[in-house]
Amino acid sequence: MSSTAFIDNDFCFACGSRNPLGLQLSFHREGDMLCTRVVPTAHWQGWENVMHGGIQATILDDLMSNYFFRIQGVSVVTAELSTRFKAPVPLDRELVFRAWLTGRRGRVWEAAADCRVHGDPDGRVLSSATGRFLETPSTRPT
């Protein structure tokens, strides 16, 4: 896998702006963290009024990957992802997801990320993830 160049054609399910059925995440930097804010739709439901865990994991994973590209300047692929679901994530509130660097060994980068209700005075973490990512070549189509 390490010798394969992955092509970024902006059609990623999570962050691709060209994918009309995707999540179309956008990102902003806050200090040493990369963040995204989302307001879930009813289409993202698992249980009634609760955001599906797979969608949460997708956002956490994609955010960590984008952290490396946008802040560290390297392209990565996910090698390992561990997700924890701590409390139901509501569908009717704006959410903020944050990612940050936790380590690096050679071409293996490590990150953590979490999900909270935006503006919640308690700042309670609803879900979180850690991941290991392998640095890899990537290209953009010309």
N, C-alpha and C positions, 0 to 999 in steps of 0.2 A: 504494500500500500504506500510506503514512503516514497517510492519513485514515481508514482502517478501524479500528474498535474491535474488538479481539479479545476473545472471551468466555472467561473461565476458569471451566469447569464442573467442575473437579477430576477430569477423566477423561483427563488427559495420559498417554500411554503410559509416559513415564519417571517422573513424580512424582505422578500422580493417585491419590489413595487410593480413588477409586470405580471404578478400572479393574482388574477381577480378573485380567486377563491381562497387565497392565503390570508394570513394574519396582518401582513403589511406593517410590521413593527418599525418604529423609528426610534432613534437613540439620541441620548444627550449625555454629556459628561458632567459629573459632579465630583470635583476633586480627583481622587484616584479611582473612582468607580465609573462604570458605564451603566446607564439607567434607561428604562423604557417605561412609559405609562400607557395603560390600556383601560378601556371601559369594555368589559366583556359583553358579548351579545348573547341572546337566548340560544343561538346555535352552538355556543361553547358549553352548554349545560351537560353535567353528568346527572347527579341527583337534582331534584327540583330546587331551583334558585341557587345552585352550587356549581361553580366552575369545574369542568372535567379535569381530573388529575393529569391525563395525557396532554392536554393543552397547556397546563401549568408547566409540566416537564419540558415540553417543546419550547416554551418561552424562556425558561431558565437555561436550557442548553444553548439555544441560539444566542441569547444575551452573553453568556460566557464566551462563546466562539467569537462573537463580534467584539468583545472586550479585547481579545488578543489582536484582531485585525486593526481595530480603530485606535487602540491605546498603545499596544506593544509593537504594532507594525508587522505582525507575522500572520500567516495563514495557518489554520489548524483544522484537524478533523477530530471528532470526539472519539476517544479511546475507551473511556469509562464514565458512566454517569450514575450518581446515587442521589435519589430524591426522597425528601421527607415531607409528609403531609401532616401538619400540626393542628390545623383548624380548618373548617369549611371556608372556602374562598367565595365571597358573595358575587352574584352577577350584577347587582345594582349599584356598585360603588366603583369609583376610579381606583385602580391599583397601580402601585409602583413596584417594579422589579429592579434589583440592583445587583451588579456583579463586580468582583474584585479579584486580584491576583493573590494566590496563597503560596505559590512556590514554583520552582523550575529546576529540572535536572536534565541538562543537555537539550534535546529536542522535545522533551516532555514538559508541558506546562500544566499547572494546576490552578484552579479557580474555585470560588464559592459564589453563590447567588441566593437571593431571598425575594419573597413576595410579601408585601404589606398593603393595607388599605392606605391610599394616599391621604395625608392629613390626619391620620388617626393619632390622637395625643398619646396613646399608650405605645404606639409603634410596634405592636405585636406582630411577630413573624408568623405568617399563615402557612407558608411552605418554603422549603429551601432545597438547595442542591449543592453538591460538590462534583467536580469533574476533573478528569485527566485528559489532556489534549495533545495530539501529536503534530508537531510542526511539519508542514508539507508544502510543496510548491503549488501555486495556483496561478491562473491566468484569467484575463477578461477578454471576451471576444472583441475583435477589432471591427 
